[in-house]
Amino acid sequence: MTDEHPNPNQWWFHRRLMAYVSLAGIVISLLCALTGAIPSTHTDLVEGLCWVFGFILLGYYGNNAFEAFAQARK
């Protein structure tokens, strides 16, 4: 199995899109929480979603750091 994707630009576009959607979800959740638009019965759900979005962002930026480090070592 190779590490090369047939179309790296498409691969990275979808990664960035996923990260930006997650970031937008976190910002929208924060704004809704600050304005009181989220009922108190749904706060656990929103907290869980923010954790999921945060892990997606962590994976995206972590993978970017690992790939940059690997390219620097070549």
Buried (B, 14 or more C-beta within 10 A) or exposed (E): EEEEEEEEEEEEEEBEEBBEEBBEBBEEBEEEBEEEEBEEEEEEEBEEBBEEBBEBBEBBEEEBEEEEEEEEEE
